[in-house]
Amino acid sequence: MTTGSGDSSRCTDNSCITCGDTAVEVTVVELLADGLAVVETGSGQEEVSVALVDARVGATVLVHAGEAIAVIEEGLS
């Protein structure tokens, strides 16, 4: 798991906000190749997999363990 900006303050000891025990809502800010996306977590940006969902930029997705598992709402982009 990596952060979008390279800032390791959000990911310490191999732990990122989207890798916790609970799923979190994040916003897709950029779609990348190979089913990946950069998302805004509220504490910064992280790179997660969106291979299991039909995510679009601006959409809110539910992420657990670095994997988007559901689209909560579609963005307006």
A tleap script that builds the chain and sets N, CA, C and O, in Angstrom:
source leaprc.protein.ff14SB
mol = sequence {
  NMET THR THR GLY SER GLY ASP SER SER ARG
  CYS THR ASP ASN SER CYS ILE THR CYS GLY
  ASP THR ALA VAL GLU VAL THR VAL VAL GLU
  LEU LEU ALA ASP GLY LEU ALA VAL VAL GLU
  THR GLY SER GLY GLN GLU GLU VAL SER VAL
  ALA LEU VAL ASP ALA ARG VAL GLY ALA THR
  VAL LEU VAL HIE ALA GLY GLU ALA ILE ALA
  VAL ILE GLU GLU GLY LEU CSER
}
set mol.1.N position { 0.853 -1.167 0.000 }
set mol.1.CA position { 0.000 0.000 0.000 }
set mol.1.C position { 0.894 1.222 0.000 }
set mol.1.O position { 1.855 1.296 0.766 }
set mol.2.N position { 0.588 2.164 -0.841 }
set mol.2.CA position { 1.367 3.386 -0.902 }
set mol.2.C position { 0.455 4.586 -0.795 }
set mol.2.O position { -0.747 4.492 -1.041 }
set mol.3.N position { 1.034 5.710 -0.428 }
set mol.3.CA position { 0.261 6.937 -0.433 }
set mol.3.C position { 0.463 7.625 -1.752 }
set mol.3.O position { 1.474 7.406 -2.420 }
set mol.4.N position { -0.478 8.451 -2.139 }
set mol.4.CA position { -0.367 9.156 -3.403 }
set mol.4.C position { 0.751 10.168 -3.421 }
set mol.4.O position { 1.339 10.404 -4.476 }
set mol.5.N position { 1.069 10.778 -2.289 }
set mol.5.CA position { 2.059 11.835 -2.249 }
set mol.5.C position { 3.420 11.367 -1.782 }
set mol.5.O position { 4.380 12.137 -1.834 }
set mol.6.N position { 3.535 10.127 -1.327 }
set mol.6.CA position { 4.792 9.651 -0.794 }
set mol.6.C position { 4.992 10.046 0.664 }
set mol.6.O position { 6.035 9.731 1.237 }
set mol.7.N position { 4.041 10.717 1.274 }
set mol.7.CA position { 4.116 11.134 2.658 }
set mol.7.C position { 3.817 9.934 3.542 }
set mol.7.O position { 2.702 9.412 3.534 }
set mol.8.N position { 4.804 9.501 4.297 }
set mol.8.CA position { 4.618 8.302 5.106 }
set mol.8.C position { 3.919 8.569 6.423 }
set mol.8.O position { 3.726 7.632 7.197 }
set mol.9.N position { 3.526 9.816 6.719 }
set mol.9.CA position { 2.881 10.104 7.995 }
set mol.9.C position { 1.513 9.440 8.111 }
set mol.9.O position { 1.058 9.201 9.229 }
set mol.10.N position { 0.852 9.138 7.028 }
set mol.10.CA position { -0.448 8.475 7.065 }
set mol.10.C position { -0.298 6.959 7.114 }
set mol.10.O position { -1.203 6.264 7.576 }
set mol.11.N position { 0.802 6.454 6.657 }
set mol.11.CA position { 1.041 5.008 6.654 }
set mol.11.C position { 2.271 4.735 7.498 }
set mol.11.O position { 3.397 4.975 7.062 }
set mol.12.N position { 2.060 4.237 8.695 }
set mol.12.CA position { 3.174 3.930 9.576 }
set mol.12.C position { 3.116 2.474 9.959 }
set mol.12.O position { 2.039 1.886 10.065 }
set mol.13.N position { 4.270 1.901 10.165 }
set mol.13.CA position { 4.345 0.492 10.555 }
set mol.13.C position { 3.512 -0.386 9.629 }
set mol.13.O position { 2.825 -1.301 10.083 }
set mol.14.N position { 3.575 -0.103 8.322 }
set mol.14.CA position { 2.830 -0.859 7.313 }
set mol.14.C position { 1.325 -0.806 7.523 }
set mol.14.O position { 0.620 -1.743 7.148 }
set mol.15.N position { 0.822 0.265 8.110 }
set mol.15.CA position { -0.606 0.419 8.357 }
set mol.15.C position { -1.111 1.696 7.703 }
set mol.15.O position { -0.594 2.779 7.976 }
set mol.16.N position { -2.109 1.579 6.850 }
set mol.16.CA position { -2.728 2.733 6.198 }
set mol.16.C position { -4.166 2.849 6.659 }
set mol.16.O position { -4.744 1.885 7.161 }
set mol.17.N position { -4.738 4.013 6.492 }
set mol.17.CA position { -6.116 4.231 6.954 }
set mol.17.C position { -7.091 3.250 6.305 }
set mol.17.O position { -8.054 2.827 6.946 }
set mol.18.N position { -6.855 2.880 5.036 }
set mol.18.CA position { -7.778 1.974 4.357 }
set mol.18.C position { -7.465 0.501 4.611 }
set mol.18.O position { -8.130 -0.371 4.052 }
set mol.19.N position { -6.467 0.209 5.443 }
set mol.19.CA position { -6.098 -1.182 5.739 }
set mol.19.C position { -6.515 -1.618 7.139 }
set mol.19.O position { -6.089 -2.675 7.603 }
set mol.20.N position { -7.333 -0.830 7.815 }
set mol.20.CA position { -7.762 -1.164 9.164 }
set mol.20.C position { -8.774 -2.287 9.188 }
set mol.20.O position { -9.062 -2.905 8.163 }
set mol.21.N position { -9.309 -2.546 10.367 }
set mol.21.CA position { -10.284 -3.626 10.542 }
set mol.21.C position { -11.667 -3.278 10.037 }
set mol.21.O position { -12.503 -4.168 9.881 }
set mol.22.N position { -11.933 -2.003 9.775 }
set mol.22.CA position { -13.241 -1.595 9.296 }
set mol.22.C position { -13.129 -0.972 7.920 }
set mol.22.O position { -12.087 -0.425 7.559 }
set mol.23.N position { -14.190 -1.056 7.162 }
set mol.23.CA position { -14.224 -0.408 5.853 }
set mol.23.C position { -14.451 1.088 6.052 }
set mol.23.O position { -15.135 1.500 6.989 }
set mol.24.N position { -13.872 1.898 5.165 }
set mol.24.CA position { -14.011 3.348 5.260 }
set mol.24.C position { -14.499 3.910 3.930 }
set mol.24.O position { -14.217 3.357 2.866 }
set mol.25.N position { -15.237 5.022 4.008 }
set mol.25.CA position { -15.682 5.722 2.809 }
set mol.25.C position { -14.599 6.691 2.382 }
set mol.25.O position { -14.098 7.473 3.190 }
set mol.26.N position { -14.235 6.639 1.098 }
set mol.26.CA position { -13.231 7.527 0.528 }
set mol.26.C position { -13.753 8.031 -0.810 }
set mol.26.O position { -14.704 7.479 -1.363 }
set mol.27.N position { -13.124 9.083 -1.324 }
set mol.27.CA position { -13.529 9.654 -2.607 }
set mol.27.C position { -12.447 9.409 -3.646 }
set mol.27.O position { -11.270 9.673 -3.398 }
set mol.28.N position { -12.842 8.907 -4.803 }
set mol.28.CA position { -11.901 8.650 -5.897 }
set mol.28.C position { -11.498 9.984 -6.523 }
set mol.28.O position { -12.351 10.753 -6.966 }
set mol.29.N position { -10.185 10.250 -6.556 }
set mol.29.CA position { -9.703 11.494 -7.153 }
set mol.29.C position { -8.985 11.261 -8.469 }
set mol.29.O position { -8.842 12.188 -9.266 }
set mol.30.N position { -8.529 10.032 -8.712 }
set mol.30.CA position { -7.840 9.728 -9.971 }
set mol.30.C position { -7.879 8.227 -10.229 }
set mol.30.O position { -7.608 7.431 -9.330 }
set mol.31.N position { -8.214 7.846 -11.447 }
set mol.31.CA position { -8.156 6.443 -11.846 }
set mol.31.C position { -6.801 6.182 -12.479 }
set mol.31.O position { -6.329 6.977 -13.293 }
set mol.32.N position { -6.172 5.076 -12.111 }
set mol.32.CA position { -4.874 4.681 -12.626 }
set mol.32.C position { -5.021 3.407 -13.449 }
set mol.32.O position { -6.104 2.828 -13.531 }
set mol.33.N position { -3.936 2.984 -14.046 }
set mol.33.CA position { -3.938 1.736 -14.827 }
set mol.33.C position { -4.068 0.532 -13.900 }
set mol.33.O position { -3.860 0.639 -12.692 }
set mol.34.N position { -4.408 -0.595 -14.471 }
set mol.34.CA position { -4.430 -1.888 -13.774 }
set mol.34.C position { -5.407 -1.947 -12.608 }
set mol.34.O position { -5.133 -2.620 -11.614 }
set mol.35.N position { -6.552 -1.251 -12.707 }
set mol.35.CA position { -7.577 -1.349 -11.683 }
set mol.35.C position { -7.240 -0.647 -10.383 }
set mol.35.O position { -7.754 -1.020 -9.329 }
set mol.36.N position { -6.394 0.352 -10.439 }
set mol.36.CA position { -6.018 1.098 -9.244 }
set mol.36.C position { -6.576 2.509 -9.301 }
set mol.36.O position { -6.940 3.002 -10.369 }
set mol.37.N position { -6.639 3.155 -8.143 }
set mol.37.CA position { -7.107 4.541 -8.076 }
set mol.37.C position { -6.435 5.245 -6.914 }
set mol.37.O position { -6.020 4.620 -5.939 }
set mol.38.N position { -6.338 6.557 -7.038 }
set mol.38.CA position { -5.917 7.396 -5.921 }
set mol.38.C position { -7.203 7.889 -5.275 }
set mol.38.O position { -8.104 8.379 -5.956 }
set mol.39.N position { -7.280 7.756 -3.950 }
set mol.39.CA position { -8.465 8.174 -3.214 }
set mol.39.C position { -8.090 9.163 -2.124 }
set mol.39.O position { -6.971 9.156 -1.611 }
set mol.40.N position { -9.051 10.016 -1.781 }
set mol.40.CA position { -8.891 10.950 -0.671 }
set mol.40.C position { -9.542 10.321 0.551 }
set mol.40.O position { -10.724 9.979 0.531 }
set mol.41.N position { -8.760 10.171 1.614 }
set mol.41.CA position { -9.247 9.497 2.815 }
set mol.41.C position { -9.746 10.448 3.890 }
set mol.41.O position { -10.357 10.015 4.867 }
set mol.42.N position { -9.495 11.727 3.720 }
set mol.42.CA position { -9.778 12.690 4.776 }
set mol.42.C position { -8.533 12.991 5.581 }
set mol.42.O position { -8.442 14.027 6.241 }
set mol.43.N position { -7.564 12.073 5.522 }
set mol.43.CA position { -6.267 12.258 6.177 }
set mol.43.C position { -5.154 12.348 5.148 }
set mol.43.O position { -3.976 12.396 5.503 }
set mol.44.N position { -5.520 12.372 3.886 }
set mol.44.CA position { -4.547 12.397 2.802 }
set mol.44.C position { -4.992 11.477 1.678 }
set mol.44.O position { -6.138 11.029 1.637 }
set mol.45.N position { -4.076 11.207 0.777 }
set mol.45.CA position { -4.399 10.355 -0.359 }
set mol.45.C position { -3.684 9.024 -0.261 }
set mol.45.O position { -2.570 8.933 0.256 }
set mol.46.N position { -4.348 7.984 -0.771 }
set mol.46.CA position { -3.781 6.644 -0.837 }
set mol.46.C position { -4.126 6.014 -2.177 }
set mol.46.O position { -5.078 6.421 -2.842 }
set mol.47.N position { -3.358 5.038 -2.554 }
set mol.47.CA position { -3.618 4.252 -3.753 }
set mol.47.C position { -4.295 2.955 -3.323 }
set mol.47.O position { -3.789 2.244 -2.455 }
set mol.48.N position { -5.445 2.649 -3.934 }
set mol.48.CA position { -6.194 1.437 -3.608 }
set mol.48.C position { -6.614 0.740 -4.892 }
set mol.48.O position { -6.560 1.321 -5.976 }
set mol.49.N position { -7.029 -0.503 -4.756 }
set mol.49.CA position { -7.558 -1.251 -5.889 }
set mol.49.C position { -9.048 -0.954 -6.045 }
set mol.49.O position { -9.796 -0.948 -5.067 }
set mol.50.N position { -9.468 -0.710 -7.284 }
set mol.50.CA position { -10.893 -0.549 -7.597 }
set mol.50.C position { -11.318 -1.601 -8.619 }
set mol.50.O position { -12.298 -1.420 -9.342 }
set mol.51.N position { -10.574 -2.693 -8.669 }
set mol.51.CA position { -10.812 -3.739 -9.662 }
set mol.51.C position { -12.170 -4.425 -9.500 }
set mol.51.O position { -12.713 -4.946 -10.474 }
set mol.52.N position { -12.720 -4.433 -8.295 }
set mol.52.CA position { -13.989 -5.135 -8.052 }
set mol.52.C position { -15.224 -4.277 -8.250 }
set mol.52.O position { -16.343 -4.790 -8.213 }
set mol.53.N position { -15.041 -2.963 -8.462 }
set mol.53.CA position { -16.183 -2.048 -8.570 }
set mol.53.C position { -16.061 -1.188 -9.816 }
set mol.53.O position { -14.992 -1.091 -10.418 }
set mol.54.N position { -17.158 -0.571 -10.192 }
set mol.54.CA position { -17.171 0.339 -11.332 }
set mol.54.C position { -17.072 1.767 -10.805 }
set mol.54.O position { -18.052 2.512 -10.802 }
set mol.55.N position { -15.869 2.136 -10.359 }
set mol.55.CA position { -15.658 3.450 -9.751 }
set mol.55.C position { -15.330 4.488 -10.812 }
set mol.55.O position { -14.718 4.192 -11.839 }
set mol.56.N position { -15.755 5.709 -10.533 }
set mol.56.CA position { -15.454 6.854 -11.394 }
set mol.56.C position { -14.869 7.958 -10.530 }
set mol.56.O position { -15.076 7.973 -9.316 }
set mol.57.N position { -14.144 8.877 -11.140 }
set mol.57.CA position { -13.618 10.024 -10.415 }
set mol.57.C position { -14.778 10.780 -9.784 }
set mol.57.O position { -15.777 11.062 -10.446 }
set mol.58.N position { -14.647 11.104 -8.510 }
set mol.58.CA position { -15.691 11.800 -7.770 }
set mol.58.C position { -16.609 10.878 -6.994 }
set mol.58.O position { -17.351 11.340 -6.127 }
set mol.59.N position { -16.577 9.584 -7.284 }
set mol.59.CA position { -17.441 8.628 -6.586 }
set mol.59.C position { -16.925 8.380 -5.173 }
set mol.59.O position { -15.722 8.430 -4.914 }
set mol.60.N position { -17.854 8.113 -4.276 }
set mol.60.CA position { -17.498 7.673 -2.934 }
set mol.60.C position { -17.558 6.154 -2.942 }
set mol.60.O position { -18.559 5.558 -3.339 }
set mol.61.N position { -16.461 5.536 -2.492 }
set mol.61.CA position { -16.397 4.080 -2.460 }
set mol.61.C position { -16.074 3.615 -1.054 }
set mol.61.O position { -15.456 4.339 -0.273 }
set mol.62.N position { -16.493 2.413 -0.743 }
set mol.62.CA position { -16.213 1.775 0.527 }
set mol.62.C position { -14.977 0.912 0.342 }
set mol.62.O position { -14.961 0.036 -0.523 }
set mol.63.N position { -13.938 1.147 1.143 }
set mol.63.CA position { -12.664 0.439 0.983 }
set mol.63.C position { -12.338 -0.321 2.250 }
set mol.63.O position { -12.459 0.206 3.356 }
set mol.64.N position { -11.921 -1.578 2.076 }
set mol.64.CA position { -11.455 -2.419 3.185 }
set mol.64.C position { -10.178 -3.111 2.740 }
set mol.64.O position { -10.136 -3.719 1.670 }
set mol.65.N position { -9.155 -3.022 3.544 }
set mol.65.CA position { -7.869 -3.681 3.276 }
set mol.65.C position { -7.299 -3.293 1.911 }
set mol.65.O position { -6.722 -4.124 1.211 }
set mol.66.N position { -7.469 -2.019 1.543 }
set mol.66.CA position { -6.897 -1.531 0.299 }
set mol.66.C position { -7.682 -1.888 -0.953 }
set mol.66.O position { -7.210 -1.650 -2.065 }
set mol.67.N position { -8.870 -2.455 -0.790 }
set mol.67.CA position { -9.700 -2.886 -1.921 }
set mol.67.C position { -11.066 -2.221 -1.844 }
set mol.67.O position { -11.761 -2.353 -0.836 }
set mol.68.N position { -11.463 -1.506 -2.899 }
set mol.68.CA position { -12.811 -0.944 -2.948 }
set mol.68.C position { -13.796 -2.098 -3.090 }
set mol.68.O position { -13.662 -2.946 -3.973 }
set mol.69.N position { -14.796 -2.111 -2.194 }
set mol.69.CA position { -15.742 -3.230 -2.205 }
set mol.69.C position { -17.153 -2.809 -2.591 }
set mol.69.O position { -18.012 -3.660 -2.820 }
set mol.70.N position { -17.402 -1.496 -2.668 }
set mol.70.CA position { -18.728 -1.010 -3.066 }
set mol.70.C position { -18.640 0.457 -3.452 }
set mol.70.O position { -17.828 1.211 -2.915 }
set mol.71.N position { -19.495 0.850 -4.398 }
set mol.71.CA position { -19.644 2.257 -4.740 }
set mol.71.C position { -20.822 2.773 -3.929 }
set mol.71.O position { -21.930 2.244 -4.031 }
set mol.72.N position { -20.587 3.805 -3.122 }
set mol.72.CA position { -21.624 4.366 -2.260 }
set mol.72.C position { -22.463 5.367 -3.024 }
set mol.72.O position { -23.692 5.324 -2.972 }
set mol.73.N position { -21.790 6.285 -3.748 }
set mol.73.CA position { -22.505 7.267 -4.555 }
set mol.73.C position { -21.615 7.681 -5.707 }
set mol.73.O position { -20.391 7.728 -5.583 }
set mol.74.N position { -22.232 7.974 -6.808 }
set mol.74.CA position { -21.492 8.405 -7.982 }
set mol.74.C position { -21.188 9.885 -7.883 }
set mol.74.O position { -22.018 10.671 -7.426 }
set mol.75.N position { -19.997 10.260 -8.314 }
set mol.75.CA position { -19.624 11.669 -8.345 }
set mol.75.C position { -20.228 12.362 -9.543 }
set mol.75.O position { -20.827 11.719 -10.405 }
set mol.76.N position { -20.075 13.654 -9.598 }
set mol.76.CA position { -20.634 14.450 -10.674 }
set mol.76.C position { -19.633 14.714 -11.776 }
set mol.76.O position { -19.942 15.436 -12.723 }
set mol.77.N position { -18.434 14.144 -11.679 }
set mol.77.CA position { -17.397 14.381 -12.695 }
set mol.77.C position { -17.648 13.589 -13.944 }
set mol.77.O position { -16.871 13.673 -14.895 }
savepdb mol mol.pdb
quit
